[in-house]
């Protein structure tokens, strides 16, 4: 029997690099981009000589992609930024080279003038790169694609193949006008038999109007988008779950077997640019419609303009794919029209108010369907009421995820495999310390001036401006960052070891509860103050020795309170626990 020699470190890194590069390649080719094999070809771009790891093209969109598996890739990124600057200043040279040397591969697309091409520089790192807002501006024109964002697009292109392309375009801020040849048409499609619902027949008193119409699956695929909470956007306005592959495939098979459309309606929100005309071709104002009349609807034929609230699986089951069903589905995409109920929001309604309305509707529709995951419910709660304890806690956690010592450690997305889950931290610990209540065991009590606190309490009651709320969230995240930096400093070996329990939800919840209970006696301290006190906590965080089970964070908090803060009132603590902080018997 031949014994293979173990791979060297260099061989292991090459294998890792090859696997990572292939992952990016598969993602873009699944989405319908053409791959140009530029790797290994040195070229001079302006004053810089370099090679391009991968280039992908769709029509006139050119993606120059660089990737690395280095643990600390910042210097590598700086070097690629210099190359990108030179290419951006000499785009015509790049396009000339690509169209000349790879013309056979590009022949599937139209011929474009050099000025029509749009070049994007994407940098993929297998490991997180710590970037603040200033860094993001500094590295332009390079766009750094975080690992979780890559995972999202890999998942989407696996599930809906070519039809994930518009999501990639949305990430790159590419509009329909940017793509392909210039179009002299107005870009609007006519829907001849749309029905506008009178206000009295919807019950909506917030100015939202409802319209029903039929739209082809093909147009919905091209022009719709979904606010999936696991995508790349750093915002609280996301509430939908990822597309489920098995569900999509079942619906796709149903389509080809039954060869009929769905009779239950899709729910969407429509762009503000939608227009209506009566049977004489005269423009109709929505506010003037008071009966069920048929109208012609003019809707822009624009990518990512229709927001899907419910029914994404029924739409995306028609995706442009590569499977055996594709020849049949390709015919049905244009033939089948889906019944759509569209919401049109008043112009004075903010984006956050729209998302709140949509998310509540989504929750109402799906309350009797498949259970909505806890993290999705937390997103929706934040949208419904960003001033609530849950809403504030989630916003604070988002800030913490951008700061030491938790930078990029929390599972803010299902794409963040192996990271710290957030639902129990928010529900059972964090919500209580950041609640907007002026009590000595709440961080709010120690924030700003008395006038600041009074103003935020008014805003909480009236749900108006969020300016004060954002300031408080920043303060709370800062205190927690300082506090847990002291936790890390007093347990540095355990913190840096992935297999210990110090970054478990049990330990984090225990520390958060202890912080809340310490406030009345100690107030808010600086790093040195917390480090001095927390150094007295005697506990092993090794998996075999950590003495607390997964739900015993209240019990762990009592040890911290006693040894660090000199608080030994377990009985009083249990009686005074806010709802959700479940006491666990010793």
C-alpha positions in Angstrom: 0.0 0.0 0.0 1.4 3.4 -1.1 1.4 6.0 1.7 0.9 9.5 0.4 3.1 12.2 1.7 1.2 14.9 3.6 0.6 18.1 1.7 2.9 20.9 2.4 1.5 24.2 3.7 2.1 25.8 0.3 0.2 22.9 -1.4 -2.7 23.3 1.1 -2.9 27.0 0.4 -2.9 26.4 -3.4 -5.7 23.9 -3.0 -7.7 26.4 -0.8 -7.1 29.2 -3.4 -8.2 27.0 -6.3 -11.4 26.0 -4.5 -12.2 29.6 -3.6 -11.6 30.8 -7.2 -13.8 28.0 -8.6 -16.6 29.1 -6.2 -16.6 32.6 -7.7 -16.3 31.2 -11.2 -19.3 28.9 -10.7 -21.4 31.7 -9.2 -21.0 34.0 -12.1 -21.3 31.4 -14.8 -24.5 30.1 -13.2 -25.8 33.6 -13.5 -25.1 33.6 -17.2 -21.8 35.6 -17.3 -19.2 34.5 -19.8 -15.8 33.7 -18.3 -12.6 35.1 -19.8 -9.4 33.2 -18.8 -7.1 36.2 -18.1 -5.3 34.6 -15.2 -1.6 34.2 -15.8 -1.5 36.8 -18.6 0.6 39.8 -17.7 -0.5 43.1 -19.2 0.5 46.7 -18.8 -2.4 48.9 -17.8 -1.3 52.6 -17.8 1.8 52.6 -15.6 1.2 49.3 -13.9 1.9 45.8 -15.0 -0.4 43.1 -13.6 -2.7 40.2 -14.3 -6.4 39.8 -13.7 -7.5 36.7 -11.8 -10.9 36.4 -13.5 -13.0 38.5 -15.9 -16.7 37.9 -16.4 -18.8 39.6 -19.1 -22.6 39.9 -19.7 -23.4 42.0 -22.7 -21.6 45.3 -22.0 -21.0 44.7 -18.3 -17.4 43.7 -17.5 -16.5 42.4 -14.0 -12.8 42.4 -13.2 -12.5 40.0 -10.2 -9.6 39.5 -7.8 -9.6 36.9 -5.1 -7.5 35.8 -2.2 -7.4 33.3 0.7 -4.8 35.3 2.6 -5.5 35.6 6.4 -4.6 39.4 6.3 -5.2 40.5 2.8 -5.2 44.3 3.3 -1.8 44.8 1.6 -2.9 42.6 -1.3 -6.1 44.7 -1.6 -4.0 48.0 -1.7 -2.0 46.6 -4.6 -5.1 45.6 -6.5 -6.6 49.1 -5.9 -3.5 50.6 -7.6 -4.0 48.3 -10.6 -7.8 49.1 -10.7 -7.0 52.8 -10.8 -4.7 52.4 -13.8 -7.3 50.2 -15.6 -10.1 52.7 -14.8 -8.0 55.5 -16.4 -7.4 53.3 -19.5 -10.6 51.4 -19.9 -10.4 51.6 -23.7 -7.1 49.6 -23.6 -8.8 46.9 -21.4 -11.8 46.6 -23.7 -9.6 46.5 -26.8 -7.6 43.6 -25.4 -10.6 41.6 -24.2 -12.6 42.0 -27.4 -9.5 41.1 -29.5 -8.1 38.2 -27.6 -11.4 36.7 -26.4 -13.7 37.7 -29.3 -14.8 34.2 -29.8 -16.2 34.0 -26.3 -17.8 37.4 -26.5 -19.5 36.7 -29.8 -22.7 35.6 -28.0 -23.3 39.2 -27.2 -24.0 42.3 -29.3 -21.1 44.4 -30.5 -20.7 47.5 -28.4 -18.8 50.7 -28.8 -16.0 51.0 -26.3 -17.9 53.9 -24.5 -20.9 51.6 -23.9 -18.9 49.1 -21.8 -19.2 49.5 -18.0 -16.3 48.0 -16.0 -16.6 47.0 -12.3 -13.7 45.9 -10.0 -14.7 43.3 -7.4 -12.4 42.0 -4.7 -13.3 38.7 -3.0 -11.6 37.6 0.2 -12.3 34.3 1.9 -11.5 36.0 5.2 -13.2 39.1 6.6 -11.4 42.4 6.0 -12.1 45.1 8.6 -13.3 48.1 6.6 -14.9 51.3 7.9 -16.7 53.9 5.8 -13.4 55.8 5.1 -11.7 52.5 4.0 -14.6 51.8 1.6 -14.1 55.2 -0.1 -10.3 54.8 0.0 -10.3 51.6 -2.0 -12.7 52.8 -4.7 -13.1 51.9 -7.6 -12.7 48.5 -6.0 -15.8 47.0 -4.4 -14.9 44.6 -1.6 -17.4 41.7 -1.5 -17.7 40.3 2.0 -17.7 36.5 2.5 -21.3 36.5 3.6 -22.3 38.4 0.4 -20.5 35.9 -1.8 -22.3 33.1 0.0 -25.6 34.8 -0.6 -25.0 35.1 -4.3 -23.6 31.5 -4.5 -26.8 30.3 -2.9 -29.0 32.4 -5.2 -27.3 31.3 -8.4 -27.5 27.7 -7.3 -31.2 28.0 -6.7 -32.4 30.2 -9.6 -29.4 30.2 -11.9 -29.7 33.0 -14.7 -32.5 34.8 -12.9 -30.2 35.7 -10.0 -28.4 38.0 -12.4 -30.7 41.0 -11.7 -29.9 40.6 -8.0 -26.2 41.0 -8.9 -27.0 44.0 -11.0 -28.9 45.5 -8.0 -25.8 45.0 -5.8 -23.7 46.8 -8.4 -26.4 49.5 -8.9 -26.8 48.7 -12.5 -30.1 49.9 -14.1 -31.9 48.8 -17.2 -30.6 51.9 -19.0 -27.0 50.8 -18.3 -27.5 47.3 -19.7 -27.1 46.4 -23.4 -27.7 48.8 -26.3 -29.3 52.2 -25.7 -33.1 52.0 -26.0 -35.0 55.0 -27.5 -38.3 53.7 -26.2 -39.8 55.1 -23.1 -39.3 51.8 -21.3 -42.9 51.6 -20.0 -45.2 48.5 -20.5 -48.9 48.8 -20.8 -51.1 46.6 -18.6 -54.6 47.2 -20.2 -57.0 45.7 -17.6 -55.7 46.8 -14.2 -58.4 47.3 -11.5 -57.9 50.1 -9.0 -59.6 49.4 -5.7 -61.6 52.3 -4.1 -60.3 53.2 -0.6 -63.6 52.1 1.1 -63.1 48.6 -0.2 -59.5 48.1 1.2 -59.8 49.6 4.7 -56.4 51.3 4.3 -56.5 54.8 5.8 -52.8 55.5 5.4 -53.0 56.5 1.8 -51.9 53.1 0.4 -53.8 52.2 -2.8 -54.4 48.7 -4.1 -54.5 47.6 -7.8 -54.9 44.2 -9.4 -53.5 43.1 -12.8 -52.0 40.3 -14.7 -48.2 40.2 -15.5 -46.1 37.7 -17.3 -43.7 35.6 -15.2 -41.0 36.8 -17.6 -41.5 40.5 -16.7 -41.8 39.8 -13.0 -38.5 37.9 -13.1 -36.8 40.8 -14.9 -38.2 43.6 -12.9 -38.8 42.3 -9.3 -36.6 42.1 -6.3 -37.0 40.7 -2.8 -35.8 42.3 0.5 -34.2 39.1 1.7 -32.7 39.6 5.1 -29.6 37.5 4.3 -28.5 39.7 1.4 -25.7 42.2 1.3 -27.5 45.3 2.5 -26.6 46.7 5.9 -30.1 47.9 6.9 -33.0 47.0 9.2 -35.4 47.2 6.3 -35.1 43.5 5.3 -37.5 40.8 6.4 -37.9 38.0 3.8 -36.3 34.6 3.9 -34.0 33.0 1.3 -35.4 31.1 -1.6 -35.7 27.4 -0.7 -34.3 25.2 -3.4 -36.5 22.1 -2.8 -39.6 24.3 -2.8 -38.6 26.0 -6.0 -37.9 22.7 -7.7 -41.3 21.3 -6.7 -43.2 24.3 -8.0 -41.1 24.2 -11.2 -42.0 20.6 -11.7 -45.7 21.4 -11.0 -45.6 24.1 -13.7 -44.4 21.8 -16.4 -46.7 18.9 -15.5 -49.9 21.0 -15.0 -49.0 23.6 -17.6 -51.2 26.1 -15.9 -50.6 29.3 -14.0 -51.3 30.0 -10.3 -54.7 31.4 -9.3 -53.6 32.8 -6.0 -52.2 36.3 -6.2 -48.7 37.6 -5.9 -48.4 40.7 -3.5 -46.0 43.4 -4.6 -45.3 47.1 -4.0 -45.1 49.1 -7.2 -42.7 52.0 -8.1 -44.0 55.5 -7.6 -43.6 56.1 -11.4 -46.6 53.9 -12.2 -49.2 55.8 -14.2 -52.9 55.1 -15.1 -55.1 56.1 -18.0 -58.8 55.8 -18.6 -60.5 54.2 -21.6 -60.0 57.5 -23.5 -56.3 57.6 -22.8 -56.5 60.4 -20.3 -54.3 60.4 -17.3 -56.0 59.3 -14.1 -55.0 60.4 -10.6 -55.4 57.7 -8.0 -57.1 60.1 -5.5 -59.9 60.6 -8.0 -60.8 56.9 -8.3 -63.8 55.9 -6.2 -65.2 52.9 -8.0 -64.0 49.6 -9.5 -63.1 50.8 -12.9 -60.7 49.2 -15.4 -57.7 51.3 -16.3 -54.6 51.0 -18.5 -51.5 50.9 -16.2 -48.2 52.1 -17.5 -45.4 50.5 -15.5 -41.7 51.0 -16.1 -39.9 48.1 -17.6 -37.0 48.5 -15.2 -34.9 45.9 -13.4 -35.4 45.8 -9.6 -38.3 48.2 -9.6 -41.1 45.9 -8.2 -40.7 44.8 -4.6 -42.1 41.3 -3.9 -43.9 41.1 -0.6 -45.4 37.6 -0.9 -45.0 34.9 -3.6 -41.3 35.0 -4.5 -41.2 31.2 -4.9 -44.1 31.2 -7.4 -42.3 33.9 -9.4 -38.8 32.4 -9.3 -39.9 28.9 -10.1 -40.0 30.3 -13.6 -36.3 31.0 -13.4 -34.0 30.8 -16.4 -32.1 27.7 -15.7 -29.9 24.9 -17.1 -32.0 21.9 -16.1 -34.0 19.4 -18.2 -37.2 21.4 -17.5 -35.8 24.7 -19.0 -37.0 24.1 -22.6 -40.6 23.8 -21.3 -40.3 26.5 -18.7 -38.8 28.9 -21.2 -42.0 28.8 -23.2 -44.2 29.2 -20.1 -42.3 32.2 -18.8 -43.7 34.5 -21.5 -47.0 32.7 -21.9 -48.1 32.4 -18.3 -49.4 35.6 -16.5 -49.7 35.7 -12.8 -52.4 37.5 -10.9 -50.7 40.4 -9.0 -52.0 42.6 -6.3 -49.9 45.8 -6.2 -49.6 48.4 -3.5 -49.0 52.0 -4.4 -47.7 54.1 -1.5 -48.3 57.8 -1.1 -45.3 60.0 -2.0 -44.9 61.4 1.6 -44.5 57.9 3.1 -40.9 57.1 4.0 -39.1 54.0 3.0 -39.1 52.8 6.6 -42.8 53.3 6.9 -43.3 51.3 3.6 -41.1 48.5 4.8 -43.0 48.4 8.1 -46.3 48.1 6.2 -45.0 45.4 3.9 -43.4 43.4 6.7 -46.6 43.4 8.7 -48.6 42.3 5.6 -46.0 39.5 5.0 -46.4 38.3 8.6 -50.2 38.3 8.4 -50.1 36.3 5.2 -47.6 33.8 6.4 -48.8 33.4 10.0 -50.6 30.2 9.2 -48.0 28.9 6.7 -44.5 27.6 7.5 -43.4 29.0 10.8 -41.4 32.3 10.4 -37.9 31.9 11.8 -37.0 33.8 15.0 -34.4 36.0 13.3 -37.0 37.0 10.6 -39.5 37.9 13.4 -36.8 40.1 15.0 -36.2 41.9 11.7 -39.9 42.5 11.4 -40.3 43.7 15.0 -37.5 46.2 14.4 -39.3 47.4 11.3 -42.7 47.6 13.1 -41.3 49.5 16.0 -37.6 50.5 16.0 -38.1 52.1 19.4 -39.2 48.8 21.1 -36.8 47.0 23.3 -36.3 44.3 20.6 -36.0 46.8 17.9 -33.3 48.8 19.8 -31.5 45.6 20.7 -31.2 44.5 17.1 -29.9 47.9 16.0 -27.3 47.9 18.8 -26.2 44.4 17.8 -25.7 45.5 14.2 -23.5 48.3 15.5 -21.6 45.9 17.8 -20.9 43.6 14.8 -18.9 46.5 13.3 -16.9 47.1 16.4 -14.2 45.4 18.5 -14.3 42.9 20.0 -17.3 41.5 18.0 -16.4 42.7 14.6 -18.0 40.3 12.1 -18.6 37.7 14.8 -22.4 37.7 14.9 -24.6 35.8 12.6 -26.4 38.7 11.0 -27.3 36.5 8.0 -27.9 32.8 7.4 -24.9 33.1 5.1 -22.7 33.7 8.2 -21.9 30.0 8.9 -20.4 29.3 12.3 -20.9 32.7 13.8 -22.6 33.7 17.1 -26.4 33.3 16.8 -28.2 36.5 17.9 -31.9 35.6 18.6 -31.4 34.5 22.2 -29.0 37.3 23.0 -31.6 39.9 21.9 -34.6 38.1 23.4 -33.2 37.1 26.8 -30.5 39.7 27.7 -29.7 42.6 25.4 -33.3 44.0 25.1 -33.4 44.7 28.8 -30.2 46.7 29.2 -30.9 48.9 26.1 -34.7 49.4 26.6 -35.7 53.1 26.4 -36.7 53.3 30.0 -35.3 55.9 32.5 -34.4 53.5 35.2 -31.0 53.1 37.0 -30.5 49.6 35.6 -30.9 50.7 32.0 -28.2 52.3 29.8 -30.7 54.9 28.8 -30.5 56.4 32.3 -26.8 57.2 31.7 -27.1 58.6 28.1 -26.9 62.2 27.2 -28.6 65.1 29.0 -32.0 65.1 30.7 -33.3 67.0 27.7 -31.9 64.4 25.3 -33.7 61.6 27.2 -37.0 63.5 27.4 -36.8 64.1 23.6 -36.2 60.4 22.9 -39.0 59.4 25.1 -41.3 61.8 23.2 -40.0 60.3 19.9 -40.6 56.8 21.2 -44.2 57.7 22.0 -44.9 59.5 18.8 -42.8 57.3 16.5 -41.5 60.3 14.7 -37.9 61.2 14.0 -35.2 58.6 14.7 -32.3 61.1 15.1 -32.1 60.8 18.9 -32.6 57.0 18.7 -29.6 56.6 16.4 -27.5 58.6 18.9 -28.6 56.4 21.8 -28.0 53.2 19.8 -24.5 54.4 19.1 -23.9 55.2 22.8 -25.3 51.7 23.9 -23.1 49.9 21.4 -20.1 51.9 22.6 -20.7 50.9 26.2 -21.1 47.3 25.3 -18.0 47.4 23.1 -16.0 48.8 26.0 -17.4 46.3 28.4 -16.8 43.2 26.3 -13.3 44.5 25.3 -12.6 44.3 29.0 -14.0 40.8 29.0 -11.7 39.9 26.2 -8.7 41.5 27.8 -9.2 39.5 31.0 -9.7 36.3 29.1 -7.5 36.8 26.0 -6.4 33.2 25.6 -10.0 31.9 25.8 -11.3 34.7 23.5 -8.9 33.9 20.7 -9.6 30.1 20.9 -12.6 29.3 18.8 -13.4 26.1 20.7 -14.0 27.8 24.1 -17.3 28.9 25.5 -16.6 32.5 26.1 -18.3 33.6 22.9 -21.2 31.3 23.4 -24.7 32.8 23.9 -24.7 31.5 27.4 -21.5 33.5 28.3 -22.5 36.6 26.4 -26.0 36.6 27.9 -24.5 36.1 31.4 -22.2 39.1 31.0 -25.0 41.3 29.6 -27.3 40.5 32.4 -24.5 41.2 34.9 -23.8 44.5 33.2 -27.5 45.5 33.6 -27.6 44.5 37.3 -24.3 46.4 37.9 -25.5 49.7 36.6 -27.4 50.8 39.7 -24.4 50.4 41.9 -21.5 51.2 39.6 -23.0 53.2 36.6 -21.2 53.1 33.3 -17.4 52.6 33.6 -14.5 53.0 31.2 -12.3 50.2 29.9 -9.9 50.3 32.8 -12.7 50.2 35.3 -14.4 47.2 33.8 -11.1 45.4 33.3 -10.1 45.8 36.9 -13.5 44.4 38.1 -13.9 41.6 35.6 -10.5 40.3 36.3 -11.8 38.9 39.5 -14.2 36.5 37.8 -12.8 33.0 38.3 -14.3 30.7 35.6 -12.9 28.3 33.0 -14.3 28.7 29.5 -13.0 25.4 28.1 -15.7 23.2 26.7 -15.1 20.5 29.3 -14.9 22.8 32.3 -17.4 25.6 31.7 -19.9 24.9 34.5 -23.1 26.4 32.9 -25.5 24.7 30.5 -26.9 26.6 27.5 -29.9 28.2 29.4 -28.0 29.0 32.6 -27.0 32.5 31.7 -28.9 33.9 34.7 -26.9 31.6 37.0 -23.6 32.6 35.3 -24.5 36.3 35.7 -24.9 35.9 39.5 -21.3 34.6 39.6 -20.1 37.6 37.7 -22.1 40.0 39.9 -20.7 38.5 43.1 -17.1 38.2 42.1 -16.7 41.3 39.9 -19.3 43.8 41.2 -19.8 42.7 44.8 -23.5 42.1 44.3 -24.7 39.0 46.2 -28.5 39.2 46.0 -29.5 36.1 43.9 -32.9 35.8 45.5 -33.7 39.5 44.8 -32.3 39.2 41.3 -34.6 36.3 40.5 -37.7 38.0 41.8 -36.8 41.1 39.8 -35.9 39.5 36.5 -37.7 41.1 33.6 -39.9 38.8 31.6 -37.8 36.5 29.4 -34.8 36.4 31.8 -35.6 32.9 33.0 -34.0 32.1 36.4 -32.3 28.7 36.5 -32.1 26.8 39.7 -28.5 26.2 41.1 
